[in-house]
Amino acid sequence: MAQTPTTFEVDGTAICTKRMSAGIEVQQLAAKAGITASYLRKLERGARTRMKPATYVRLRAALRANKTELLATPHNDPPERK
């Protein structure tokens, strides 16, 4: 049985892009997701990158995003030169 992660690492740019394409203001999205506008701005700027599962689910629902659309992707480091 899959275990729910304790936090989700999110992509602030993806959140901002999705919000703007939906035509939603920061304050409106924050209210829909049950978070503060300040917290949402920090997420979008990348000052905060982790969210608790319940908060992530509410934000996803408010943006009508799929399960992975707002998640940060692992960064692939370039290969080392020899």
N, CA and C atoms as an extended XYZ file, in Angstrom:
246
Properties=species:S:1:pos:R:3:atomname:S:1:resname:S:1:resid:I:1 pbc="F F F"
N         0.848       -1.165        0.000 N   MET     1
C         0.000        0.000        0.000 CA  MET     1
C         0.897        1.232        0.000 C   MET     1
N         0.624        2.185       -0.899 N   ALA     2
C         1.440        3.396       -1.017 CA  ALA     2
C         1.192        4.307        0.179 C   ALA     2
N         2.275        4.863        0.668 N   GLN     3
C         2.181        5.748        1.818 CA  GLN     3
C         2.143        7.199        1.328 C   GLN     3
N         1.280        8.016        1.938 N   THR     4
C         1.182        9.421        1.570 CA  THR     4
C         2.428       10.148        2.055 C   THR     4
N         3.057       10.956        1.183 N   PRO     5
C         4.240       11.699        1.624 CA  PRO     5
C         3.869       12.700        2.725 C   PRO     5
N         4.853       13.036        3.544 N   THR     6
C         4.588       13.998        4.617 CA  THR     6
C         4.521       15.422        4.077 C   THR     6
N         5.204       15.693        2.970 N   THR     7
C         5.108       16.982        2.296 CA  THR     7
C         5.249       16.772        0.795 C   THR     7
N         4.759       17.736        0.047 N   PHE     8
C         4.917       17.736       -1.403 CA  PHE     8
C         5.807       18.902       -1.787 C   PHE     8
N         6.775       18.656       -2.657 N   GLU     9
C         7.611       19.736       -3.170 CA  GLU     9
C         6.938       20.266       -4.432 C   GLU     9
N         6.586       21.554       -4.402 N   VAL    10
C         5.826       22.138       -5.500 CA  VAL    10
C         6.676       23.076       -6.356 C   VAL    10
N         6.204       23.299       -7.568 N   ASP    11
C         6.844       24.199       -8.525 CA  ASP    11
C         6.061       25.504       -8.535 C   ASP    11
N         6.638       26.543       -7.962 N   GLY    12
C         5.968       27.833       -7.861 CA  GLY    12
C         5.607       28.425       -9.204 C   GLY    12
N         6.467       28.232      -10.195 N   THR    13
C         6.183       28.748      -11.532 CA  THR    13
C         4.954       28.055      -12.112 C   THR    13
N         4.836       26.769      -11.905 N   ALA    14
C         3.677       26.016      -12.398 CA  ALA    14
C         2.398       26.498      -11.721 C   ALA    14
N         2.479       26.766      -10.427 N   ILE    15
C         1.314       27.272       -9.698 CA  ILE    15
C         0.894       28.624      -10.268 C   ILE    15
N         1.858       29.518      -10.425 N   CYS    16
C         1.583       30.859      -10.941 CA  CYS    16
C         1.014       30.799      -12.362 C   CYS    16
N         1.610       29.991      -13.205 N   THR    17
C         1.161       29.858      -14.592 CA  THR    17
C        -0.275       29.340      -14.647 C   THR    17
N        -0.557       28.318      -13.856 N   LYS    18
C        -1.903       27.730      -13.828 CA  LYS    18
C        -2.913       28.752      -13.313 C   LYS    18
N        -2.557       29.496      -12.272 N   ARG    19
C        -3.449       30.505      -11.697 CA  ARG    19
C        -3.742       31.594      -12.721 C   ARG    19
N        -2.690       32.084      -13.365 N   MET    20
C        -2.862       33.168      -14.320 CA  MET    20
C        -3.657       32.714      -15.547 C   MET    20
N        -3.421       31.500      -16.017 N   SER    21
C        -4.165       31.014      -17.186 CA  SER    21
C        -5.644       30.810      -16.853 C   SER    21
N        -5.933       30.575      -15.572 N   ALA    22
C        -7.323       30.440      -15.131 CA  ALA    22
C        -7.965       31.800      -14.869 C   ALA    22
N        -7.154       32.861      -14.890 N   GLY    23
C        -7.674       34.206      -14.651 CA  GLY    23
C        -8.078       34.460      -13.214 C   GLY    23
N        -7.357       33.839      -12.295 N   ILE    24
C        -7.667       33.963      -10.865 CA  ILE    24
C        -6.625       34.845      -10.193 C   ILE    24
N        -7.068       35.773       -9.364 N   GLU    25
C        -6.156       36.617       -8.579 CA  GLU    25
C        -5.606       35.814       -7.400 C   GLU    25
N        -4.468       36.258       -6.891 N   VAL    26
C        -3.821       35.576       -5.759 CA  VAL    26
C        -4.783       35.441       -4.584 C   VAL    26
N        -5.460       36.522       -4.232 N   GLN    27
C        -6.368       36.504       -3.086 CA  GLN    27
C        -7.520       35.523       -3.303 C   GLN    27
N        -8.034       35.450       -4.522 N   GLN    28
C        -9.137       34.534       -4.813 CA  GLN    28
C        -8.696       33.081       -4.678 C   GLN    28
N        -7.538       32.759       -5.254 N   LEU    29
C        -7.044       31.389       -5.174 CA  LEU    29
C        -6.725       31.011       -3.735 C   LEU    29
N        -6.119       31.918       -3.015 N   ALA    30
C        -5.789       31.639       -1.616 CA  ALA    30
C        -7.057       31.320       -0.822 C   ALA    30
N        -8.093       32.108       -1.027 N   ALA    31
C        -9.357       31.871       -0.315 CA  ALA    31
C        -9.950       30.516       -0.699 C   ALA    31
N        -9.935       30.178       -1.983 N   LYS    32
C       -10.468       28.890       -2.447 CA  LYS    32
C        -9.690       27.717       -1.873 C   LYS    32
N        -8.372       27.887       -1.727 N   ALA    33
C        -7.513       26.798       -1.244 CA  ALA    33
C        -7.394       26.766        0.280 C   ALA    33
N        -7.933       27.781        0.947 N   GLY    34
C        -7.863       27.810        2.411 CA  GLY    34
C        -6.478       28.139        2.937 C   GLY    34
N        -5.728       28.950        2.180 N   ILE    35
C        -4.404       29.396        2.620 CA  ILE    35
C        -4.361       30.913        2.548 C   ILE    35
N        -3.309       31.512        3.087 N   THR    36
C        -3.195       32.965        3.025 CA  THR    36
C        -2.596       33.386        1.687 C   THR    36
N        -2.918       34.595        1.283 N   ALA    37
C        -2.349       35.149        0.054 CA  ALA    37
C        -0.832       35.252        0.186 C   ALA    37
N        -0.350       35.568        1.370 N   SER    38
C         1.086       35.673        1.617 CA  SER    38
C         1.781       34.329        1.365 C   SER    38
N         1.198       33.256        1.867 N   TYR    39
C         1.766       31.917        1.671 CA  TYR    39
C         1.759       31.556        0.186 C   TYR    39
N         0.669       31.857       -0.510 N   LEU    40
C         0.583       31.565       -1.931 CA  LEU    40
C         1.639       32.339       -2.718 C   LEU    40
N         1.841       33.610       -2.381 N   ARG    41
C         2.877       34.400       -3.058 CA  ARG    41
C         4.257       33.795       -2.836 C   ARG    41
N         4.517       33.335       -1.605 N   LYS    42
C         5.810       32.710       -1.300 CA  LYS    42
C         5.995       31.428       -2.108 C   LYS    42
N         4.928       30.658       -2.262 N   LEU    43
C         5.006       29.451       -3.082 CA  LEU    43
C         5.334       29.806       -4.523 C   LEU    43
N         4.622       30.796       -5.062 N   GLU    44
C         4.831       31.187       -6.459 CA  GLU    44
C         6.230       31.732       -6.708 C   GLU    44
N         6.785       32.436       -5.731 N   ARG    45
C         8.142       32.994       -5.875 CA  ARG    45
C         9.224       31.965       -5.606 C   ARG    45
N         8.868       30.848       -5.009 N   GLY    46
C         9.856       29.824       -4.684 CA  GLY    46
C        10.480       30.008       -3.315 C   GLY    46
N         9.973       30.974       -2.541 N   ALA    47
C        10.479       31.169       -1.184 CA  ALA    47
C        10.027       30.028       -0.270 C   ALA    47
N         8.904       29.406       -0.605 N   ARG    48
C         8.420       28.192        0.065 CA  ARG    48
C         8.251       27.148       -1.020 C   ARG    48
N         8.673       25.933       -0.761 N   THR    49
C         8.593       24.904       -1.786 CA  THR    49
C         7.866       23.644       -1.329 C   THR    49
N         7.531       23.560       -0.076 N   ARG    50
C         6.900       22.341        0.436 CA  ARG    50
C         5.516       22.652        0.993 C   ARG    50
N         4.610       21.704        0.775 N   MET    51
C         3.240       21.841        1.268 CA  MET    51
C         2.813       20.537        1.932 C   MET    51
N         1.974       20.646        2.949 N   LYS    52
C         1.394       19.463        3.572 CA  LYS    52
C         0.389       18.860        2.601 C   LYS    52
N         0.188       17.550        2.676 N   PRO    53
C        -0.714       16.886        1.729 CA  PRO    53
C        -2.111       17.498        1.642 C   PRO    53
N        -2.747       17.779        2.756 N   ALA    54
C        -4.109       18.327        2.728 CA  ALA    54
C        -4.143       19.693        2.047 C   ALA    54
N        -3.136       20.512        2.300 N   THR    55
C        -3.062       21.839        1.686 CA  THR    55
C        -2.816       21.708        0.191 C   THR    55
N        -1.951       20.783       -0.194 N   TYR    56
C        -1.664       20.555       -1.606 CA  TYR    56
C        -2.926       20.098       -2.346 C   TYR    56
N        -3.696       19.221       -1.740 N   VAL    57
C        -4.929       18.727       -2.348 CA  VAL    57
C        -5.922       19.878       -2.547 C   VAL    57
N        -6.038       20.754       -1.557 N   ARG    58
C        -6.961       21.895       -1.684 CA  ARG    58
C        -6.511       22.847       -2.784 C   ARG    58
N        -5.196       23.109       -2.871 N   LEU    59
C        -4.684       23.988       -3.916 CA  LEU    59
C        -4.921       23.371       -5.292 C   LEU    59
N        -4.637       22.085       -5.413 N   ARG    60
C        -4.885       21.387       -6.685 CA  ARG    60
C        -6.346       21.470       -7.093 C   ARG    60
N        -7.229       21.253       -6.145 N   ALA    61
C        -8.665       21.304       -6.430 CA  ALA    61
C        -9.079       22.707       -6.869 C   ALA    61
N        -8.565       23.718       -6.188 N   ALA    62
C        -8.913       25.099       -6.523 CA  ALA    62
C        -8.437       25.471       -7.924 C   ALA    62
N        -7.321       24.884       -8.360 N   LEU    63
C        -6.775       25.166       -9.697 CA  LEU    63
C        -7.223       24.138      -10.743 C   LEU    63
N        -7.952       23.108      -10.292 N   ARG    64
C        -8.357       22.011      -11.179 CA  ARG    64
C        -7.135       21.398      -11.866 C   ARG    64
N        -6.123       21.157      -11.069 N   ALA    65
C        -4.868       20.582      -11.564 CA  ALA    65
C        -4.839       19.082      -11.272 C   ALA    65
N        -4.101       18.335      -12.093 N   ASN    66
C        -3.974       16.899      -11.834 CA  ASN    66
C        -2.983       16.665      -10.695 C   ASN    66
N        -2.777       15.400      -10.343 N   LYS    67
C        -1.963       15.061       -9.167 CA  LYS    67
C        -0.520       15.526       -9.247 C   LYS    67
N         0.057       15.624      -10.442 N   THR    68
C         1.474       15.947      -10.556 CA  THR    68
C         1.760       17.287      -11.220 C   THR    68
N         0.748       17.934      -11.726 N   GLU    69
C         0.926       19.164      -12.505 CA  GLU    69
C         1.651       20.288      -11.754 C   GLU    69
N         1.476       20.356      -10.455 N   LEU    70
C         2.066       21.438       -9.663 CA  LEU    70
C         3.323       21.019       -8.911 C   LEU    70
N         3.729       19.780       -9.089 N   LEU    71
C         4.901       19.278       -8.366 CA  LEU    71
C         6.196       19.696       -9.048 C   LEU    71
N         7.217       19.896       -8.230 N   ALA    72
C         8.551       20.182       -8.756 CA  ALA    72
C         9.103       18.904       -9.361 C   ALA    72
N         9.797       19.031      -10.464 N   THR    73
C        10.431       17.866      -11.070 CA  THR    73
C        11.852       17.770      -10.554 C   THR    73
N        12.355       16.571      -10.386 N   PRO    74
C        13.738       16.433       -9.926 CA  PRO    74
C        14.692       17.069      -10.934 C   PRO    74
N        15.664       17.759      -10.414 N   HIS    75
C        16.656       18.395      -11.284 CA  HIS    75
C        17.724       17.375      -11.646 C   HIS    75
N        17.965       17.260      -12.911 N   ASN    76
C        19.027       16.357      -13.370 CA  ASN    76
C        20.306       17.165      -13.512 C   ASN    76
N        21.300       16.787      -12.740 N   ASP    77
C        22.580       17.480      -12.823 CA  ASP    77
C        23.273       17.081      -14.117 C   ASP    77
N        23.962       18.042      -14.746 N   PRO    78
C        24.686       17.683      -15.968 CA  PRO    78
C        25.803       16.703      -15.644 C   PRO    78
N        26.158       15.867      -16.593 N   PRO    79
C        27.247       14.912      -16.327 CA  PRO    79
C        28.563       15.636      -16.064 C   PRO    79
N        29.345       15.019      -15.210 N   GLU    80
C        30.644       15.640      -14.889 CA  GLU    80
C        31.596       15.482      -16.065 C   GLU    80
N        32.387       16.520      -16.283 N   ARG    81
C        33.414       16.460      -17.337 CA  ARG    81
C        34.678       15.857      -16.772 C   ARG    81
N        35.365       15.098      -17.588 N   LYS    82
C        36.607       14.479      -17.132 CA  LYS    82
C        37.770       15.085      -17.842 C   LYS    82
